[in-house]
Amino acid sequence: MGVREIGLPEVTRSPESPELPEKVTIWEVGPRDGLQNESGAVPTAVKLEFINRLNAAGLPVVETTSFVHPKWVPQLSDAAEVVDGLARKPGVRYPVLVPNERGLERALSSGVEDVAIFASATESFAERNLNSRFDDQFAMFRPVVRKAVEAGVRVRGYLSMVFGDPWEGQVSVDRVVSAGRRLLEMGCDRLSLGDTIGVATPGQVEAVLRAFRAADVPVGRIGVHFHDTYGQALANTYAALRMGVSTVDSSAGGLGGCPYAGSATGNLATEDLVWMLQGLGIEHGVDLKMLVDASTWMEEQLGKPSPSAVVKALAR
């Protein structure tokens, strides 16, 4: 299976849109968030080859795995083997998710330089995903962040259910901002706002980002993480870009979901994001042909087609 020889969209940077960032950092989550929900075991060698192909495509950040207990996410039980087998590319970051202090210890013993924690903006998801109350999760994460920072490791704070929760419905913007600030204040250097079940709309995205701005949280410390359940992921990303966000999470081929939120479908496809960024004249550093090649290769390994519109259009 190859990629059609077709030009990228013409670069059109509108002078009427000076608020768009000149460069976007794509935070690739395919190997971790993309594969964690696959029912069939993906061999370690396949995961490493996937990462190598994403490296070759020029992605600056490739989130590789999670040091979660194998009981909860069996797909990622080979976390240490994946990290140990990485063919690291200079200048590329390889963060891993850590759920608690034990996960951090395992990650540090593998020599990681970037970790992420995964918090919830709602009580219901904190209970289901973390087995914790909303307030208690911060007490659980505080020593994790402290020990990581002391070890010279950067910490990213994921905040899930920012725009809606399947058990609680709409989530208060004030609650989201309060939770996000708590993660930053405990030592996270960046915050990723997650639309875990894909219900956000551009107006909601703008409202949340304006609220963080009003709370004196620099937009440079915020990333966005959209799912495409209602087909709004690209529109929501564009809204975030217009608000000054310059870090966007995505998954090659649109892989992913959330094992603890049944209504969550795939992540924003990295290929779809790159196509849009190219057309907007925003620097991204990714070779789209090589990226589509990586996703079509993974299609074959998983035995199912990619949901990415760009992959469908360019692959044959």
Backbone torsions as a table, in degrees:
resi	resn	phi	psi	omega
1	MET	NA	129.0	-178.8
2	GLY	-118.7	-168.4	-179.2
3	VAL	-119.3	133.1	179.2
4	ARG	-59.5	141.0	176.5
5	GLU	-82.8	91.4	-179.2
6	ILE	-137.6	139.1	-176.9
7	GLY	-66.9	154.7	173.3
8	LEU	-69.5	161.1	179.1
9	PRO	-60.6	146.6	178.9
10	GLU	-61.9	135.4	-179.6
11	VAL	-70.7	122.2	-179.3
12	THR	-134.8	93.7	179.2
13	ARG	-99.1	110.9	-174.0
14	SER	-76.0	129.6	177.2
15	PRO	-66.9	-15.7	177.9
16	GLU	-82.1	-1.3	-178.9
17	SER	-123.6	59.4	-177.5
18	PRO	-68.6	-12.8	-177.2
19	GLU	-75.9	-15.3	178.8
20	LEU	-67.8	138.9	179.4
21	PRO	-66.9	151.7	177.7
22	GLU	-76.3	-28.1	-178.0
23	LYS	-139.4	142.1	176.5
24	VAL	-121.6	134.4	172.7
25	THR	-91.2	118.9	177.3
26	ILE	-88.1	120.0	179.9
27	TRP	-97.6	95.5	-175.1
28	GLU	-75.2	123.5	-176.6
29	VAL	-115.4	7.9	-175.4
30	GLY	-54.4	-49.7	-177.2
31	PRO	-64.7	-24.3	178.9
32	ARG	-102.9	-71.7	-177.2
33	ASP	-67.4	-31.7	-179.1
34	GLY	-70.3	-39.6	-174.7
35	LEU	-95.1	-14.6	-171.4
36	GLN	-62.6	-23.8	-175.3
37	ASN	-99.4	4.0	178.3
38	GLU	-69.6	131.3	-176.8
39	SER	-73.6	-35.7	178.7
40	GLY	-87.2	142.8	-179.0
41	ALA	-64.8	129.4	176.3
42	VAL	-98.0	120.0	-177.4
43	PRO	-58.6	148.1	179.3
44	THR	-56.4	-40.9	-178.9
45	ALA	-61.7	-35.7	178.1
46	VAL	-68.2	-42.6	178.1
47	LYS	-59.6	-44.3	-178.5
48	LEU	-67.2	-38.6	177.2
49	GLU	-65.5	-39.3	176.9
50	PHE	-59.3	-47.5	178.9
51	ILE	-61.4	-42.3	178.6
52	ASN	-59.7	-40.4	-179.8
53	ARG	-69.0	-36.3	176.5
54	LEU	-68.0	-38.0	174.2
55	ASN	-56.9	-48.3	-177.0
56	ALA	-62.6	-28.4	179.7
57	ALA	-77.0	-8.5	174.4
58	GLY	96.4	13.5	179.4
59	LEU	-69.0	131.3	-174.8
60	PRO	-79.8	-21.8	179.5
61	VAL	-135.5	128.2	177.9
62	VAL	-130.1	103.6	179.2
63	GLU	-74.2	119.3	-163.4
64	THR	-93.2	-39.0	-172.1
65	THR	-169.6	-173.2	177.0
66	SER	-137.6	135.3	177.3
67	PHE	-90.5	54.8	177.5
68	VAL	-91.7	158.0	179.4
69	HIS	-62.6	133.1	-178.9
70	PRO	-54.9	-25.2	178.7
71	LYS	-61.0	-35.5	-175.0
72	TRP	-86.7	-39.7	178.2
73	VAL	-134.8	83.0	-177.2
74	PRO	-56.6	-31.5	-178.1
75	GLN	-57.8	-28.1	-175.7
76	LEU	-106.6	23.5	-179.6
77	SER	-68.2	-14.7	179.6
78	ASP	-97.7	28.5	-174.8
79	ALA	-54.1	-48.1	-178.2
80	ALA	-62.7	-40.7	179.9
81	GLU	-65.2	-38.4	178.4
82	VAL	-64.5	-48.7	-179.2
83	VAL	-63.3	-42.1	-179.6
84	ASP	-66.0	-27.9	-176.7
85	GLY	-91.6	1.2	-177.7
86	LEU	-62.2	134.2	169.6
87	ALA	-94.7	85.5	-171.1
88	ARG	-65.2	135.2	178.2
89	LYS	-102.2	130.0	-178.6
90	PRO	-54.2	134.9	178.0
91	GLY	86.3	-7.0	-179.9
92	VAL	-97.3	138.5	177.6
93	ARG	-97.5	142.6	-177.9
94	TYR	-127.8	71.0	-178.6
95	PRO	-69.4	157.2	174.5
96	VAL	-131.7	154.2	176.9
97	LEU	-88.3	138.5	175.2
98	VAL	-128.5	127.5	-175.4
99	PRO	-86.8	-19.2	-173.4
100	ASN	-165.0	-174.3	-177.8
101	GLU	-63.6	-39.3	178.9
102	ARG	-62.6	-42.4	177.5
103	GLY	-62.5	-39.0	177.7
104	LEU	-63.6	-43.9	179.6
105	GLU	-58.0	-43.5	179.1
106	ARG	-64.9	-40.4	-179.8
107	ALA	-65.9	-44.5	179.9
108	LEU	-63.3	-37.2	179.6
109	SER	-67.0	-20.0	176.9
110	SER	-91.7	-0.3	174.8
111	GLY	81.7	25.2	-179.8
112	VAL	-70.9	155.4	180.0
113	GLU	-116.5	-10.1	179.4
114	ASP	-137.9	132.1	174.0
115	VAL	-130.4	164.6	176.5
116	ALA	-136.3	145.7	172.1
117	ILE	-112.8	158.7	-170.9
118	PHE	-127.3	100.4	-177.6
119	ALA	-104.6	169.9	-178.6
120	SER	-119.9	144.2	175.3
121	ALA	-86.3	-4.9	-177.0
122	THR	-129.0	156.2	178.3
123	GLU	-66.3	-45.2	-174.9
124	SER	-61.8	-44.9	-178.2
125	PHE	-73.7	-31.4	174.8
126	ALA	-60.3	-41.0	-180.0
127	GLU	-67.6	-42.2	-175.7
128	ARG	-79.4	-37.0	-175.0
129	ASN	-92.0	-32.6	-174.5
130	LEU	-116.0	-4.9	-174.9
131	ASN	53.7	44.4	-174.0
132	SER	-144.4	156.7	169.2
133	ARG	-78.1	161.2	-177.3
134	PHE	-55.4	-52.6	-178.7
135	ASP	-68.6	-35.2	-176.7
136	ASP	-66.2	-26.6	-178.5
137	GLN	-60.8	-33.3	-178.8
138	PHE	-70.5	-36.5	175.4
139	ALA	-64.8	-34.2	179.3
140	MET	-69.7	-38.7	-176.5
141	PHE	-81.8	-23.6	-174.2
142	ARG	-55.7	-50.0	178.8
143	PRO	-67.3	-28.0	177.2
144	VAL	-63.8	-48.6	-179.6
145	VAL	-64.8	-44.2	-178.8
146	ARG	-59.3	-47.9	-178.5
147	LYS	-66.4	-35.8	177.9
148	ALA	-65.6	-46.8	179.7
149	VAL	-62.3	-41.3	178.2
150	GLU	-61.5	-29.9	179.2
151	ALA	-85.6	3.0	179.6
152	GLY	78.4	21.8	-177.9
153	VAL	-102.4	134.6	177.1
154	ARG	-75.5	144.7	-177.9
155	VAL	-124.2	128.6	174.6
156	ARG	-105.9	139.2	177.7
157	GLY	-107.6	113.7	171.6
158	TYR	-84.0	135.3	173.9
159	LEU	-120.8	113.3	-175.6
160	SER	-93.5	166.0	177.7
161	MET	57.7	35.7	-177.5
162	VAL	-67.7	-36.5	-171.9
163	PHE	-108.3	-4.3	179.4
164	GLY	169.8	148.8	-176.7
165	ASP	-129.8	133.4	-176.6
166	PRO	-66.1	-18.5	180.0
167	TRP	-101.0	-27.3	-175.3
168	GLU	-113.0	-12.1	-178.8
169	GLY	79.7	-142.6	-178.9
170	GLN	-59.9	141.4	-178.7
171	VAL	-108.1	133.1	-179.3
172	SER	-60.5	131.5	177.0
173	VAL	-61.4	-39.3	178.7
174	ASP	-60.9	-38.9	179.1
175	ARG	-66.3	-41.3	178.7
176	VAL	-61.4	-47.7	-178.8
177	VAL	-64.1	-41.7	178.6
178	SER	-61.0	-45.5	-179.9
179	ALA	-65.3	-42.3	179.1
180	GLY	-62.3	-43.0	179.0
181	ARG	-64.2	-36.9	178.9
182	ARG	-62.3	-38.6	177.8
183	LEU	-67.0	-42.3	179.0
184	LEU	-67.2	-40.9	-177.2
185	GLU	-68.8	-25.0	178.4
186	MET	-81.7	-8.0	174.3
187	GLY	128.0	-0.2	175.1
188	CYS	-66.4	135.0	-179.8
189	ASP	-86.6	-19.8	178.9
190	ARG	-140.2	156.8	-179.9
191	LEU	-129.2	128.8	176.6
192	SER	-110.2	121.0	-178.1
193	LEU	-90.7	116.5	-172.3
194	GLY	-103.1	128.1	170.7
195	ASP	-94.8	76.0	-166.2
196	THR	-59.1	-34.6	-179.1
197	ILE	-109.8	9.2	171.2
198	GLY	70.1	33.9	-176.8
199	VAL	-102.9	-3.3	-175.3
200	ALA	-66.4	156.0	172.3
201	THR	-126.6	159.9	-177.7
202	PRO	-54.3	-37.9	179.1
203	GLY	-62.3	-40.7	176.7
204	GLN	-63.3	-43.3	-179.5
205	VAL	-58.6	-47.3	179.4
206	GLU	-62.6	-40.8	-179.0
207	ALA	-63.3	-43.1	179.5
208	VAL	-65.2	-44.4	-178.8
209	LEU	-68.1	-35.5	174.9
210	ARG	-63.6	-37.6	179.9
211	ALA	-66.5	-39.3	176.4
212	PHE	-65.6	-39.5	177.4
213	ARG	-61.6	-43.1	179.0
214	ALA	-65.1	-24.9	178.4
215	ALA	-90.7	13.7	176.7
216	ASP	64.3	31.7	173.2
217	VAL	-96.5	116.1	-178.2
218	PRO	-60.8	136.7	-178.6
219	VAL	-63.5	-23.8	178.2
220	GLY	-66.3	-13.8	179.2
221	ARG	-97.8	3.9	-175.1
222	ILE	-114.8	134.1	170.6
223	GLY	-118.4	169.2	179.7
224	VAL	-128.3	148.4	-174.4
225	HIS	-138.8	100.8	-174.5
226	PHE	-109.6	142.2	170.1
227	HIS	-104.4	158.2	-169.1
228	ASP	-109.7	31.7	-176.4
229	THR	-53.8	-43.3	-178.8
230	TYR	-106.4	16.5	177.2
231	GLY	71.5	22.7	-175.2
232	GLN	-106.7	2.6	-171.6
233	ALA	-59.2	-45.5	-179.8
234	LEU	-68.8	-41.4	178.3
235	ALA	-61.7	-41.0	179.0
236	ASN	-67.0	-37.6	177.0
237	THR	-63.2	-43.9	179.3
238	TYR	-61.7	-40.5	177.1
239	ALA	-60.7	-41.1	179.1
240	ALA	-66.0	-40.7	177.9
241	LEU	-60.0	-42.1	180.0
242	ARG	-64.8	-23.2	177.0
243	MET	-89.1	1.0	175.5
244	GLY	102.2	-0.8	178.4
245	VAL	-65.6	136.7	-178.6
246	SER	-129.1	11.8	172.6
247	THR	-125.4	123.0	-176.9
248	VAL	-128.1	126.8	175.9
249	ASP	-81.8	141.9	175.1
250	SER	-159.1	167.3	-175.8
251	SER	-129.2	126.5	-179.5
252	ALA	-54.3	128.6	179.9
253	GLY	75.9	0.6	-178.0
254	GLY	74.9	21.6	178.9
255	LEU	-65.0	151.1	168.3
256	GLY	125.1	-179.4	-176.7
257	GLY	169.5	-151.3	175.9
258	CYS	-147.1	120.6	-176.5
259	PRO	-65.6	-14.7	-178.0
260	TYR	-108.2	5.3	177.2
261	ALA	-137.6	96.1	-171.6
262	GLY	-60.2	-23.2	-178.8
263	SER	-85.7	-1.9	-178.7
264	ALA	-79.9	124.9	175.2
265	THR	-103.3	-164.8	-171.5
266	GLY	-61.6	158.1	175.7
267	ASN	-70.4	164.6	168.0
268	LEU	-52.8	128.5	-179.9
269	ALA	-73.7	132.0	-179.6
270	THR	-60.2	-38.2	179.9
271	GLU	-62.2	-41.9	179.2
272	ASP	-65.0	-39.0	177.9
273	LEU	-64.0	-46.6	-179.3
274	VAL	-61.1	-41.5	179.3
275	TRP	-59.3	-44.1	-179.9
276	MET	-67.3	-45.3	-179.3
277	LEU	-60.5	-41.0	179.1
278	GLN	-60.3	-44.5	-179.1
279	GLY	-66.8	-25.9	178.5
280	LEU	-86.8	-4.3	-179.0
281	GLY	74.6	25.7	-180.0
282	ILE	-98.0	126.9	-179.6
283	GLU	-65.3	137.4	-180.0
284	HIS	-139.5	-22.6	173.7
285	GLY	77.2	13.6	-174.9
286	VAL	-109.1	137.2	174.8
287	ASP	-86.3	107.7	-173.7
288	LEU	-64.3	-39.6	-179.0
289	LYS	-61.4	-45.1	-179.9
290	MET	-67.3	-33.3	178.3
291	LEU	-67.7	-44.8	177.4
292	VAL	-62.6	-38.6	176.3
293	ASP	-58.3	-42.7	-179.8
294	ALA	-63.0	-41.3	-178.1
295	SER	-72.6	-37.1	177.8
296	THR	-69.0	-34.1	174.2
297	TRP	-62.7	-43.1	179.9
298	MET	-68.2	-33.5	173.5
299	GLU	-52.1	-45.3	-178.0
300	GLU	-66.4	-36.9	-179.5
301	GLN	-69.1	-37.5	-177.2
302	LEU	-87.4	-17.8	179.4
303	GLY	73.3	30.0	177.7
304	LYS	-152.6	151.8	-176.5
305	PRO	-75.5	152.8	175.8
306	SER	-74.5	141.1	174.9
307	PRO	-80.3	-3.5	-177.9
308	SER	-66.3	128.3	178.3
309	ALA	-63.6	-39.0	-178.4
310	VAL	-70.7	-39.8	176.6
311	VAL	-61.1	-44.1	179.1
312	LYS	-61.5	-37.4	-176.5
313	ALA	-74.4	-35.3	-172.8
314	LEU	-98.6	-25.0	-176.8
315	ALA	-87.3	150.4	177.3
316	ARG	-147.9	NA	NA
